[in-house]
Amino acid sequence: MPIYFYWGEDTYQLNQAVNALHQKLLDPAWQSFNSDKIDLAASGASTESLLQGLNQALTPPFGRGQRLIWLLNPLTGGAAQAVFTELERTIAALPETSHLLLTQANKPDGRSKITNYYKKKPRFVSLALFLPGKRQRFCNG
């Protein structure tokens, strides 16, 4: 299934992964028609924006290339059952030429029904920051 879920605080790695998907999937001449980015945290009605993004993902691409719908900060914890049902319906009907990218900075709640559904998909990727452990210094004196 053409669905990707990237999460983590490393914005550089996230941007690199998103750019790689753009280059791989989208025809440069048709990129403005076949690429949509919806920030769900910025919109007041994030549930409605999520449903709008899922409906856009069902639309076949225009011209050459494929379609990429990028949803930033999707609802993962405490989402309504209607949203989860809509998500299942959309993913089951998603055309092979349409790709759904979901990204968020926070670690998804592992107890959430929606998060567990995402984890079953093959492209669930963590882009966490590299935080080195405490290093001990050995010094004389």
N, CA, C and O atoms as CSV, one atom per row, in Angstrom:
chain,resi,resn,atom,element,x,y,z
A,1,MET,N,N,0.830,-1.187,0.000
A,1,MET,CA,C,0.000,0.000,0.000
A,1,MET,C,C,0.874,1.250,0.000
A,1,MET,O,O,1.870,1.305,0.722
A,2,PRO,N,N,0.529,2.216,-0.772
A,2,PRO,CA,C,1.326,3.439,-0.839
A,2,PRO,C,C,1.012,4.421,0.287
A,2,PRO,O,O,0.477,5.503,0.046
A,3,ILE,N,N,1.352,4.033,1.524
A,3,ILE,CA,C,1.160,4.920,2.670
A,3,ILE,C,C,2.461,4.951,3.471
A,3,ILE,O,O,3.108,3.923,3.670
A,4,TYR,N,N,2.827,6.141,3.921
A,4,TYR,CA,C,4.056,6.341,4.672
A,4,TYR,C,C,3.703,7.105,5.949
A,4,TYR,O,O,2.896,8.034,5.924
A,5,PHE,N,N,4.308,6.708,7.048
A,5,PHE,CA,C,4.128,7.415,8.315
A,5,PHE,C,C,5.513,7.655,8.886
A,5,PHE,O,O,6.182,6.718,9.322
A,6,TYR,N,N,5.950,8.925,8.884
A,6,TYR,CA,C,7.250,9.309,9.414
A,6,TYR,C,C,7.025,10.124,10.675
A,6,TYR,O,O,6.191,11.030,10.692
A,7,TRP,N,N,7.759,9.811,11.722
A,7,TRP,CA,C,7.650,10.598,12.938
A,7,TRP,C,C,9.044,10.776,13.540
A,7,TRP,O,O,9.925,9.932,13.376
A,8,GLY,N,N,9.216,11.884,14.231
A,8,GLY,CA,C,10.478,12.168,14.900
A,8,GLY,C,C,10.785,13.645,14.879
A,8,GLY,O,O,10.197,14.403,14.107
A,9,GLU,N,N,11.711,14.053,15.731
A,9,GLU,CA,C,12.061,15.461,15.876
A,9,GLU,C,C,13.114,15.920,14.888
A,9,GLU,O,O,13.349,17.123,14.766
A,10,ASP,N,N,13.750,15.012,14.184
A,10,ASP,CA,C,14.841,15.364,13.276
A,10,ASP,C,C,14.267,15.926,11.977
A,10,ASP,O,O,13.964,15.182,11.044
A,11,THR,N,N,14.125,17.245,11.935
A,11,THR,CA,C,13.502,17.878,10.764
A,11,THR,C,C,14.374,17.760,9.516
A,11,THR,O,O,13.853,17.727,8.402
A,12,TYR,N,N,15.688,17.696,9.690
A,12,TYR,CA,C,16.560,17.537,8.529
A,12,TYR,C,C,16.308,16.192,7.853
A,12,TYR,O,O,16.112,16.127,6.640
A,13,GLN,N,N,16.313,15.118,8.645
A,13,GLN,CA,C,16.040,13.791,8.086
A,13,GLN,C,C,14.638,13.722,7.491
A,13,GLN,O,O,14.436,13.108,6.443
A,14,LEU,N,N,13.683,14.341,8.145
A,14,LEU,CA,C,12.317,14.356,7.646
A,14,LEU,C,C,12.249,15.047,6.288
A,14,LEU,O,O,11.645,14.529,5.349
A,15,ASN,N,N,12.876,16.223,6.189
A,15,ASN,CA,C,12.872,16.933,4.912
A,15,ASN,C,C,13.595,16.151,3.824
A,15,ASN,O,O,13.167,16.172,2.670
A,16,GLN,N,N,14.672,15.466,4.161
A,16,GLN,CA,C,15.381,14.639,3.186
A,16,GLN,C,C,14.491,13.491,2.705
A,16,GLN,O,O,14.451,13.190,1.511
A,17,ALA,N,N,13.786,12.857,3.628
A,17,ALA,CA,C,12.902,11.744,3.256
A,17,ALA,C,C,11.743,12.236,2.389
A,17,ALA,O,O,11.369,11.574,1.420
A,18,VAL,N,N,11.178,13.387,2.731
A,18,VAL,CA,C,10.072,13.938,1.944
A,18,VAL,C,C,10.556,14.350,0.556
A,18,VAL,O,O,9.875,14.093,-0.436
A,19,ASN,N,N,11.726,14.987,0.476
A,19,ASN,CA,C,12.274,15.363,-0.831
A,19,ASN,C,C,12.567,14.145,-1.694
A,19,ASN,O,O,12.356,14.176,-2.906
A,20,ALA,N,N,13.050,13.080,-1.079
A,20,ALA,CA,C,13.306,11.845,-1.827
A,20,ALA,C,C,12.003,11.281,-2.391
A,20,ALA,O,O,11.970,10.813,-3.530
A,21,LEU,N,N,10.928,11.323,-1.598
A,21,LEU,CA,C,9.626,10.862,-2.097
A,21,LEU,C,C,9.132,11.743,-3.240
A,21,LEU,O,O,8.614,11.240,-4.237
A,22,HIS,N,N,9.291,13.049,-3.095
A,22,HIS,CA,C,8.879,13.983,-4.156
A,22,HIS,C,C,9.599,13.659,-5.460
A,22,HIS,O,O,8.972,13.570,-6.516
A,23,GLN,N,N,10.913,13.484,-5.384
A,23,GLN,CA,C,11.693,13.216,-6.586
A,23,GLN,C,C,11.352,11.869,-7.193
A,23,GLN,O,O,11.341,11.723,-8.415
A,24,LYS,N,N,11.075,10.889,-6.359
A,24,LYS,CA,C,10.775,9.541,-6.829
A,24,LYS,C,C,9.379,9.449,-7.462
A,24,LYS,O,O,9.203,8.772,-8.475
A,25,LEU,N,N,8.406,10.118,-6.880
A,25,LEU,CA,C,7.016,9.919,-7.277
A,25,LEU,C,C,6.470,10.953,-8.253
A,25,LEU,O,O,5.648,10.621,-9.106
A,26,LEU,N,N,6.917,12.205,-8.139
A,26,LEU,CA,C,6.261,13.284,-8.866
A,26,LEU,C,C,7.019,13.677,-10.133
A,26,LEU,O,O,8.245,13.793,-10.133
A,27,ASP,N,N,6.278,13.873,-11.187
A,27,ASP,CA,C,6.834,14.432,-12.425
A,27,ASP,C,C,6.985,15.936,-12.197
A,27,ASP,O,O,6.017,16.585,-11.801
A,28,PRO,N,N,8.173,16.512,-12.434
A,28,PRO,CA,C,8.375,17.943,-12.165
A,28,PRO,C,C,7.379,18.846,-12.893
A,28,PRO,O,O,6.996,19.890,-12.363
A,29,ALA,N,N,6.955,18.462,-14.094
A,29,ALA,CA,C,6.022,19.296,-14.847
A,29,ALA,C,C,4.628,19.299,-14.230
A,29,ALA,O,O,3.872,20.252,-14.419
A,30,TRP,N,N,4.284,18.256,-13.503
A,30,TRP,CA,C,2.935,18.120,-12.925
A,30,TRP,C,C,2.943,18.196,-11.408
A,30,TRP,O,O,1.929,17.895,-10.779
A,31,GLN,N,N,4.053,18.587,-10.805
A,31,GLN,CA,C,4.194,18.578,-9.352
A,31,GLN,C,C,3.170,19.467,-8.651
A,31,GLN,O,O,2.631,19.078,-7.615
A,32,SER,N,N,2.894,20.632,-9.185
A,32,SER,CA,C,1.957,21.538,-8.514
A,32,SER,C,C,0.532,20.982,-8.515
A,32,SER,O,O,-0.266,21.328,-7.644
A,33,PHE,N,N,0.211,20.130,-9.477
A,33,PHE,CA,C,-1.127,19.541,-9.543
A,33,PHE,C,C,-1.242,18.280,-8.678
A,33,PHE,O,O,-2.314,17.980,-8.153
A,34,ASN,N,N,-0.146,17.553,-8.535
A,34,ASN,CA,C,-0.196,16.234,-7.908
A,34,ASN,C,C,0.397,16.183,-6.504
A,34,ASN,O,O,0.587,15.097,-5.957
A,35,SER,N,N,0.688,17.322,-5.919
A,35,SER,CA,C,1.255,17.351,-4.582
A,35,SER,C,C,0.440,18.296,-3.702
A,35,SER,O,O,0.216,19.452,-4.061
A,36,ASP,N,N,0.007,17.805,-2.566
A,36,ASP,CA,C,-0.738,18.615,-1.603
A,36,ASP,C,C,-0.125,18.419,-0.223
A,36,ASP,O,O,0.262,17.311,0.148
A,37,LYS,N,N,-0.043,19.515,0.531
A,37,LYS,CA,C,0.482,19.496,1.889
A,37,LYS,C,C,-0.547,20.167,2.791
A,37,LYS,O,O,-0.908,21.325,2.581
A,38,ILE,N,N,-1.015,19.433,3.793
A,38,ILE,CA,C,-2.031,19.947,4.702
A,38,ILE,C,C,-1.506,19.810,6.130
A,38,ILE,O,O,-1.236,18.707,6.604
A,39,ASP,N,N,-1.366,20.956,6.805
A,39,ASP,CA,C,-0.929,20.958,8.193
A,39,ASP,C,C,-2.167,20.933,9.080
A,39,ASP,O,O,-2.906,21.913,9.166
A,40,LEU,N,N,-2.376,19.817,9.727
A,40,LEU,CA,C,-3.583,19.640,10.534
A,40,LEU,C,C,-3.515,20.404,11.851
A,40,LEU,O,O,-4.557,20.746,12.412
A,41,ALA,N,N,-2.323,20.677,12.354
A,41,ALA,CA,C,-2.206,21.432,13.603
A,41,ALA,C,C,-2.494,22.906,13.373
A,41,ALA,O,O,-2.984,23.585,14.276
A,42,ALA,N,N,-2.199,23.415,12.179
A,42,ALA,CA,C,-2.412,24.832,11.885
A,42,ALA,C,C,-3.880,25.150,11.621
A,42,ALA,O,O,-4.341,26.262,11.878
A,43,SER,N,N,-4.602,24.169,11.108
A,43,SER,CA,C,-6.008,24.428,10.801
A,43,SER,C,C,-6.855,24.251,12.055
A,43,SER,O,O,-6.588,23.376,12.879
A,44,GLY,N,N,-7.872,25.088,12.189
A,44,GLY,CA,C,-8.747,25.021,13.354
A,44,GLY,C,C,-9.580,23.755,13.389
A,44,GLY,O,O,-9.803,23.184,14.456
A,45,ALA,N,N,-10.038,23.315,12.233
A,45,ALA,CA,C,-10.861,22.110,12.134
A,45,ALA,C,C,-9.998,20.977,11.594
A,45,ALA,O,O,-10.116,20.598,10.428
A,46,SER,N,N,-9.125,20.435,12.453
A,46,SER,CA,C,-8.173,19.429,11.989
A,46,SER,C,C,-8.852,18.141,11.527
A,46,SER,O,O,-8.349,17.481,10.618
A,47,THR,N,N,-9.974,17.770,12.124
A,47,THR,CA,C,-10.688,16.569,11.690
A,47,THR,C,C,-11.208,16.751,10.274
A,47,THR,O,O,-11.100,15.845,9.448
A,48,GLU,N,N,-11.774,17.924,9.993
A,48,GLU,CA,C,-12.261,18.202,8.640
A,48,GLU,C,C,-11.111,18.245,7.647
A,48,GLU,O,O,-11.249,17.761,6.524
A,49,SER,N,N,-9.977,18.816,8.044
A,49,SER,CA,C,-8.812,18.870,7.162
A,49,SER,C,C,-8.270,17.474,6.896
A,49,SER,O,O,-7.844,17.170,5.782
A,50,LEU,N,N,-8.287,16.621,7.923
A,50,LEU,CA,C,-7.847,15.241,7.739
A,50,LEU,C,C,-8.736,14.528,6.734
A,50,LEU,O,O,-8.242,13.841,5.840
A,51,LEU,N,N,-10.039,14.687,6.876
A,51,LEU,CA,C,-10.968,14.057,5.937
A,51,LEU,C,C,-10.785,14.606,4.527
A,51,LEU,O,O,-10.868,13.859,3.552
A,52,GLN,N,N,-10.535,15.910,4.417
A,52,GLN,CA,C,-10.280,16.510,3.108
A,52,GLN,C,C,-9.019,15.915,2.483
A,52,GLN,O,O,-9.010,15.596,1.294
A,53,GLY,N,N,-7.961,15.765,3.270
A,53,GLY,CA,C,-6.718,15.173,2.767
A,53,GLY,C,C,-6.900,13.737,2.341
A,53,GLY,O,O,-6.348,13.320,1.323
A,54,LEU,N,N,-7.667,12.968,3.102
A,54,LEU,CA,C,-7.924,11.576,2.726
A,54,LEU,C,C,-8.724,11.500,1.433
A,54,LEU,O,O,-8.477,10.631,0.597
A,55,ASN,N,N,-9.680,12.404,1.266
A,55,ASN,CA,C,-10.441,12.427,0.018
A,55,ASN,C,C,-9.570,12.833,-1.164
A,55,ASN,O,O,-9.744,12.307,-2.263
A,56,GLN,N,N,-8.641,13.756,-0.958
A,56,GLN,CA,C,-7.724,14.137,-2.029
A,56,GLN,C,C,-6.819,12.976,-2.424
A,56,GLN,O,O,-6.448,12.838,-3.589
A,57,ALA,N,N,-6.467,12.145,-1.453
A,57,ALA,CA,C,-5.616,10.992,-1.743
A,57,ALA,C,C,-6.318,9.999,-2.662
A,57,ALA,O,O,-5.656,9.256,-3.386
A,58,LEU,N,N,-7.637,9.978,-2.642
A,58,LEU,CA,C,-8.390,9.070,-3.511
A,58,LEU,C,C,-8.459,9.564,-4.954
A,58,LEU,O,O,-8.836,8.808,-5.849
A,59,THR,N,N,-8.098,10.823,-5.187
A,59,THR,CA,C,-8.146,11.395,-6.525
A,59,THR,C,C,-6.942,10.917,-7.327
A,59,THR,O,O,-5.812,11.021,-6.849
A,60,PRO,N,N,-7.154,10.397,-8.528
A,60,PRO,CA,C,-6.015,9.969,-9.341
A,60,PRO,C,C,-5.173,11.174,-9.770
A,60,PRO,O,O,-5.681,12.294,-9.820
A,61,PRO,N,N,-3.895,10.953,-10.078
A,61,PRO,CA,C,-3.025,12.065,-10.469
A,61,PRO,C,C,-3.392,12.631,-11.840
A,61,PRO,O,O,-3.984,11.949,-12.677
A,62,PHE,N,N,-3.025,13.897,-12.043
A,62,PHE,CA,C,-3.208,14.543,-13.333
A,62,PHE,C,C,-1.922,14.376,-14.139
A,62,PHE,O,O,-0.826,14.439,-13.582
A,63,GLY,N,N,-2.050,14.170,-15.418
A,63,GLY,CA,C,-0.876,14.076,-16.282
A,63,GLY,C,C,-0.015,12.881,-15.943
A,63,GLY,O,O,-0.511,11.812,-15.585
A,64,ARG,N,N,1.306,13.087,-16.064
A,64,ARG,CA,C,2.257,12.008,-15.773
A,64,ARG,C,C,2.641,12.031,-14.304
A,64,ARG,O,O,2.383,13.000,-13.590
A,65,GLY,N,N,3.253,10.961,-13.876
A,65,GLY,CA,C,3.708,10.865,-12.493
A,65,GLY,C,C,2.622,10.320,-11.583
A,65,GLY,O,O,1.627,9.754,-12.036
A,66,GLN,N,N,2.835,10.504,-10.304
A,66,GLN,CA,C,1.903,10.005,-9.301
A,66,GLN,C,C,1.492,11.153,-8.397
A,66,GLN,O,O,2.007,12.265,-8.516
A,67,ARG,N,N,0.561,10.879,-7.491
A,67,ARG,CA,C,0.043,11.901,-6.573
A,67,ARG,C,C,0.596,11.628,-5.181
A,67,ARG,O,O,0.678,10.479,-4.747
A,68,LEU,N,N,0.981,12.719,-4.476
A,68,LEU,CA,C,1.468,12.619,-3.108
A,68,LEU,C,C,0.700,13.604,-2.237
A,68,LEU,O,O,0.745,14.812,-2.468
A,69,ILE,N,N,-0.001,13.086,-1.241
A,69,ILE,CA,C,-0.723,13.901,-0.272
A,69,ILE,C,C,0.040,13.805,1.050
A,69,ILE,O,O,0.225,12.719,1.600
A,70,TRP,N,N,0.475,14.957,1.544
A,70,TRP,CA,C,1.270,15.020,2.766
A,70,TRP,C,C,0.429,15.656,3.862
A,70,TRP,O,O,0.054,16.824,3.768
A,71,LEU,N,N,0.136,14.883,4.899
A,71,LEU,CA,C,-0.616,15.367,6.057
A,71,LEU,C,C,0.337,15.521,7.230
A,71,LEU,O,O,0.894,14.540,7.722
A,72,LEU,N,N,0.520,16.755,7.672
A,72,LEU,CA,C,1.381,17.038,8.815
A,72,LEU,C,C,0.563,16.978,10.091
A,72,LEU,O,O,-0.573,17.450,10.140
A,73,ASN,N,N,1.145,16.399,11.110
A,73,ASN,CA,C,0.529,16.324,12.439
A,73,ASN,C,C,-0.857,15.685,12.414
A,73,ASN,O,O,-1.832,16.310,12.833
A,74,PRO,N,N,-0.955,14.452,11.929
A,74,PRO,CA,C,-2.270,13.800,11.880
A,74,PRO,C,C,-2.770,13.457,13.280
A,74,PRO,O,O,-1.997,13.360,14.233
A,75,LEU,N,N,-4.043,13.282,13.371
A,75,LEU,CA,C,-4.631,12.871,14.653
A,75,LEU,C,C,-4.236,11.428,14.911
A,75,LEU,O,O,-4.529,10.540,14.110
A,76,THR,N,N,-3.573,11.200,16.027
A,76,THR,CA,C,-3.201,9.829,16.352
A,76,THR,C,C,-3.775,9.377,17.679
A,76,THR,O,O,-4.094,8.200,17.841
A,77,GLY,N,N,-3.910,10.261,18.608
A,77,GLY,CA,C,-4.453,9.873,19.904
A,77,GLY,C,C,-5.787,10.542,20.146
A,77,GLY,O,O,-5.933,11.739,19.898
A,78,GLY,N,N,-6.747,9.804,20.619
A,78,GLY,CA,C,-8.035,10.368,20.959
A,78,GLY,C,C,-8.861,10.792,19.760
A,78,GLY,O,O,-9.759,11.621,19.906
A,79,ALA,N,N,-8.593,10.258,18.592
A,79,ALA,CA,C,-9.371,10.625,17.414
A,79,ALA,C,C,-10.731,9.943,17.464
A,79,ALA,O,O,-10.904,8.882,18.063
A,80,ALA,N,N,-11.674,10.584,16.821
A,80,ALA,CA,C,-13.041,10.047,16.808
A,80,ALA,C,C,-13.096,8.757,15.993
A,80,ALA,O,O,-12.290,8.559,15.083
A,81,GLN,N,N,-14.027,7.900,16.313
A,81,GLN,CA,C,-14.208,6.643,15.594
A,81,GLN,C,C,-14.527,6.892,14.120
A,81,GLN,O,O,-14.136,6.106,13.257
A,82,ALA,N,N,-15.229,7.974,13.837
A,82,ALA,CA,C,-15.559,8.294,12.444
A,82,ALA,C,C,-14.296,8.568,11.628
A,82,ALA,O,O,-14.218,8.187,10.460
A,83,VAL,N,N,-13.315,9.224,12.233
A,83,VAL,CA,C,-12.061,9.508,11.534
A,83,VAL,C,C,-11.313,8.204,11.263
A,83,VAL,O,O,-10.771,8.008,10.175
A,84,PHE,N,N,-11.285,7.314,12.257
A,84,PHE,CA,C,-10.602,6.032,12.075
A,84,PHE,C,C,-11.290,5.208,10.992
A,84,PHE,O,O,-10.618,4.586,10.169
A,85,THR,N,N,-12.607,5.195,10.983
A,85,THR,CA,C,-13.359,4.472,9.953
A,85,THR,C,C,-13.071,5.050,8.574
A,85,THR,O,O,-12.903,4.307,7.607
A,86,GLU,N,N,-13.014,6.369,8.484
A,86,GLU,CA,C,-12.706,7.030,7.212
A,86,GLU,C,C,-11.281,6.702,6.772
A,86,GLU,O,O,-11.029,6.496,5.585
A,87,LEU,N,N,-10.363,6.654,7.710
A,87,LEU,CA,C,-8.984,6.310,7.392
A,87,LEU,C,C,-8.885,4.890,6.836
A,87,LEU,O,O,-8.218,4.661,5.827
A,88,GLU,N,N,-9.542,3.950,7.485
A,88,GLU,CA,C,-9.539,2.563,6.990
A,88,GLU,C,C,-10.138,2.476,5.594
A,88,GLU,O,O,-9.601,1.790,4.725
A,89,ARG,N,N,-11.248,3.172,5.381
A,89,ARG,CA,C,-11.907,3.147,4.078
A,89,ARG,C,C,-11.007,3.728,2.996
A,89,ARG,O,O,-10.914,3.182,1.897
A,90,THR,N,N,-10.348,4.832,3.311
A,90,THR,CA,C,-9.495,5.499,2.330
A,90,THR,C,C,-8.294,4.637,1.969
A,90,THR,O,O,-7.977,4.468,0.792
A,91,ILE,N,N,-7.634,4.099,2.970
A,91,ILE,CA,C,-6.439,3.304,2.711
A,91,ILE,C,C,-6.774,2.054,1.915
A,91,ILE,O,O,-5.987,1.632,1.067
A,92,ALA,N,N,-7.921,1.462,2.173
A,92,ALA,CA,C,-8.331,0.276,1.413
A,92,ALA,C,C,-8.613,0.614,-0.044
A,92,ALA,O,O,-8.411,-0.227,-0.920
A,93,ALA,N,N,-9.076,1.836,-0.320
A,93,ALA,CA,C,-9.437,2.220,-1.688
A,93,ALA,C,C,-8.370,3.074,-2.370
A,93,ALA,O,O,-8.588,3.536,-3.490
A,94,LEU,N,N,-7.237,3.293,-1.734
A,94,LEU,CA,C,-6.206,4.165,-2.275
A,94,LEU,C,C,-5.633,3.587,-3.565
A,94,LEU,O,O,-5.156,2.452,-3.577
A,95,PRO,N,N,-5.674,4.359,-4.653
A,95,PRO,CA,C,-5.109,3.863,-5.912
A,95,PRO,C,C,-3.596,3.684,-5.797
A,95,PRO,O,O,-2.957,4.349,-4.981
A,96,GLU,N,N,-3.026,2.809,-6.593
A,96,GLU,CA,C,-1.586,2.579,-6.563
A,96,GLU,C,C,-0.795,3.804,-7.010
A,96,GLU,O,O,0.395,3.912,-6.715
A,97,THR,N,N,-1.441,4.723,-7.714
A,97,THR,CA,C,-0.758,5.923,-8.196
A,97,THR,C,C,-0.855,7.086,-7.214
A,97,THR,O,O,-0.292,8.151,-7.468
A,98,SER,N,N,-1.549,6.906,-6.112
A,98,SER,CA,C,-1.661,7.939,-5.081
A,98,SER,C,C,-0.952,7.461,-3.821
A,98,SER,O,O,-1.102,6.313,-3.403
A,99,HIS,N,N,-0.181,8.358,-3.227
A,99,HIS,CA,C,0.586,8.029,-2.032
A,99,HIS,C,C,0.194,8.989,-0.924
A,99,HIS,O,O,0.022,10.185,-1.156
A,100,LEU,N,N,0.054,8.456,0.278
A,100,LEU,CA,C,-0.342,9.228,1.448
A,100,LEU,C,C,0.825,9.249,2.420
A,100,LEU,O,O,1.270,8.205,2.895
A,101,LEU,N,N,1.319,10.454,2.712
A,101,LEU,CA,C,2.429,10.649,3.638
A,101,LEU,C,C,1.912,11.355,4.879
A,101,LEU,O,O,1.338,12.440,4.786
A,102,LEU,N,N,2.112,10.745,6.039
A,102,LEU,CA,C,1.707,11.317,7.322
A,102,LEU,C,C,2.974,11.547,8.134
A,102,LEU,O,O,3.781,10.633,8.302
A,103,THR,N,N,3.153,12.768,8.640
A,103,THR,CA,C,4.340,13.071,9.445
A,103,THR,C,C,3.942,13.813,10.711
A,103,THR,O,O,2.966,14.562,10.738
A,104,GLN,N,N,4.727,13.581,11.758
A,104,GLN,CA,C,4.534,14.318,12.999
A,104,GLN,C,C,5.819,14.261,13.801
A,104,GLN,O,O,6.606,13.323,13.676
A,105,ALA,N,N,6.019,15.282,14.628
A,105,ALA,CA,C,7.236,15.384,15.423
A,105,ALA,C,C,7.182,14.485,16.662
A,105,ALA,O,O,8.190,13.894,17.048
A,106,ASN,N,N,6.022,14.387,17.271
A,106,ASN,CA,C,5.889,13.619,18.511
A,106,ASN,C,C,5.772,12.133,18.233
A,106,ASN,O,O,5.262,11.709,17.196
A,107,LYS,N,N,6.257,11.359,19.188
A,107,LYS,CA,C,6.118,9.907,19.087
A,107,LYS,C,C,4.637,9.554,19.200
A,107,LYS,O,O,3.959,10.028,20.111
A,108,PRO,N,N,4.133,8.731,18.292
A,108,PRO,CA,C,2.716,8.359,18.364
A,108,PRO,C,C,2.417,7.538,19.615
A,108,PRO,O,O,3.250,6.760,20.080
A,109,ASP,N,N,1.223,7.725,20.145
A,109,ASP,CA,C,0.776,6.977,21.309
A,109,ASP,C,C,0.591,5.518,20.914
A,109,ASP,O,O,-0.270,5.207,20.091
A,110,GLY,N,N,1.374,4.635,21.479
A,110,GLY,CA,C,1.335,3.213,21.134
A,110,GLY,C,C,0.039,2.521,21.516
A,110,GLY,O,O,-0.235,1.426,21.024
A,111,ARG,N,N,-0.763,3.127,22.377
A,111,ARG,CA,C,-2.030,2.519,22.789
A,111,ARG,C,C,-3.180,2.891,21.871
A,111,ARG,O,O,-4.254,2.292,21.933
A,112,SER,N,N,-2.952,3.888,21.015
A,112,SER,CA,C,-4.008,4.377,20.143
A,112,SER,C,C,-4.340,3.365,19.043
A,112,SER,O,O,-3.453,2.721,18.483
A,113,LYS,N,N,-5.616,3.241,18.753
A,113,LYS,CA,C,-6.069,2.339,17.708
A,113,LYS,C,C,-5.526,2.756,16.343
A,113,LYS,O,O,-5.163,1.907,15.529
A,114,ILE,N,N,-5.473,4.061,16.097
A,114,ILE,CA,C,-4.984,4.567,14.819
A,114,ILE,C,C,-3.483,4.307,14.682
A,114,ILE,O,O,-3.023,3.916,13.610
A,115,THR,N,N,-2.719,4.518,15.751
A,115,THR,CA,C,-1.275,4.256,15.705
A,115,THR,C,C,-1.005,2.784,15.433
A,115,THR,O,O,-0.136,2.453,14.626
A,116,ASN,N,N,-1.733,1.902,16.092
A,116,ASN,CA,C,-1.552,0.472,15.849
A,116,ASN,C,C,-1.912,0.106,14.416
A,116,ASN,O,O,-1.307,-0.799,13.842
A,117,TYR,N,N,-2.870,0.782,13.841
A,117,TYR,CA,C,-3.221,0.547,12.437
A,117,TYR,C,C,-2.078,0.988,11.526
A,117,TYR,O,O,-1.743,0.284,10.573
A,118,TYR,N,N,-1.474,2.150,11.809
A,118,TYR,CA,C,-0.341,2.636,11.017
A,118,TYR,C,C,0.838,1.682,11.103
A,118,TYR,O,O,1.510,1.432,10.102
A,119,LYS,N,N,1.096,1.145,12.298
A,119,LYS,CA,C,2.246,0.274,12.498
A,119,LYS,C,C,2.166,-0.990,11.648
A,119,LYS,O,O,3.196,-1.595,11.350
A,120,LYS,N,N,0.973,-1.396,11.256
A,120,LYS,CA,C,0.814,-2.580,10.412
A,120,LYS,C,C,1.237,-2.309,8.978
A,120,LYS,O,O,1.451,-3.243,8.205
A,121,LYS,N,N,1.357,-1.045,8.621
A,121,LYS,CA,C,1.738,-0.668,7.263
A,121,LYS,C,C,3.250,-0.779,7.123
A,121,LYS,O,O,3.973,-0.595,8.102
A,122,PRO,N,N,3.736,-1.075,5.932
A,122,PRO,CA,C,5.165,-1.362,5.769
A,122,PRO,C,C,6.097,-0.175,5.922
A,122,PRO,O,O,7.291,-0.378,6.142
A,123,ARG,N,N,5.617,1.045,5.816
A,123,ARG,CA,C,6.507,2.201,5.830
A,123,ARG,C,C,6.256,3.083,7.051
A,123,ARG,O,O,5.933,4.262,6.909
A,124,PHE,N,N,6.401,2.528,8.224
A,124,PHE,CA,C,6.279,3.253,9.483
A,124,PHE,C,C,7.700,3.517,9.957
A,124,PHE,O,O,8.372,2.601,10.430
A,125,VAL,N,N,8.173,4.776,9.837
A,125,VAL,CA,C,9.579,5.097,10.032
A,125,VAL,C,C,9.759,6.108,11.157
A,125,VAL,O,O,9.054,7.116,11.216
A,126,SER,N,N,10.703,5.834,12.043
A,126,SER,CA,C,11.062,6.773,13.104
A,126,SER,C,C,12.257,7.599,12.648
A,126,SER,O,O,13.269,7.053,12.210
A,127,LEU,N,N,12.134,8.916,12.754
A,127,LEU,CA,C,13.223,9.833,12.424
A,127,LEU,C,C,13.597,10.615,13.674
A,127,LEU,O,O,13.570,11.845,13.690
A,128,ALA,N,N,13.942,9.884,14.706
A,128,ALA,CA,C,14.269,10.506,15.992
A,128,ALA,C,C,15.652,11.152,15.926
A,128,ALA,O,O,16.522,10.725,15.168
A,129,LEU,N,N,15.824,12.167,16.723
A,129,LEU,CA,C,17.121,12.825,16.807
A,129,LEU,C,C,18.153,11.882,17.408
A,129,LEU,O,O,17.838,11.071,18.279
A,130,PHE,N,N,19.374,11.997,16.936
A,130,PHE,CA,C,20.469,11.229,17.508
A,130,PHE,C,C,20.930,11.930,18.771
A,130,PHE,O,O,21.468,13.037,18.725
A,131,LEU,N,N,20.718,11.287,19.871
A,131,LEU,CA,C,21.136,11.853,21.156
A,131,LEU,C,C,22.183,10.927,21.765
A,131,LEU,O,O,21.848,9.862,22.283
A,132,PRO,N,N,23.451,11.334,21.703
A,132,PRO,CA,C,24.482,10.461,22.248
A,132,PRO,C,C,24.343,10.327,23.752
A,132,PRO,O,O,23.922,11.257,24.440
A,133,GLY,N,N,24.699,9.173,24.240
A,133,GLY,CA,C,24.645,8.936,25.679
A,133,GLY,C,C,25.701,9.750,26.395
A,133,GLY,O,O,26.593,10.331,25.777
A,134,LYS,N,N,25.583,9.778,27.677
A,134,LYS,CA,C,26.564,10.531,28.459
A,134,LYS,C,C,27.928,9.867,28.315
A,134,LYS,O,O,28.078,8.654,28.463
A,135,ARG,N,N,28.891,10.687,28.028
A,135,ARG,CA,C,30.247,10.181,27.878
A,135,ARG,C,C,31.038,10.524,29.128
A,135,ARG,O,O,30.982,11.641,29.641
A,136,GLN,N,N,31.762,9.549,29.590
A,136,GLN,CA,C,32.588,9.766,30.762
A,136,GLN,C,C,33.954,10.234,30.323
A,136,GLN,O,O,34.523,9.702,29.370
A,137,ARG,N,N,34.469,11.203,30.998
A,137,ARG,CA,C,35.810,11.682,30.711
A,137,ARG,C,C,36.753,11.131,31.772
A,137,ARG,O,O,36.479,11.157,32.972
A,138,PHE,N,N,37.843,10.647,31.282
A,138,PHE,CA,C,38.883,10.171,32.191
A,138,PHE,C,C,40.015,11.188,32.132
A,138,PHE,O,O,40.607,11.419,31.078
A,139,CYS,N,N,40.298,11.773,33.249
A,139,CYS,CA,C,41.375,12.749,33.276
A,139,CYS,C,C,42.293,12.473,34.468
A,139,CYS,O,O,41.888,11.905,35.483
A,140,ASN,N,N,43.488,12.880,34.305
A,140,ASN,CA,C,44.472,12.693,35.389
A,140,ASN,C,C,44.367,13.839,36.356
A,140,ASN,O,O,44.271,14.995,35.944
A,141,GLY,N,N,44.383,13.549,37.584
A,141,GLY,CA,C,44.453,14.578,38.592
A,141,GLY,C,C,43.197,14.780,39.243
A,141,GLY,O,O,43.090,15.626,40.131
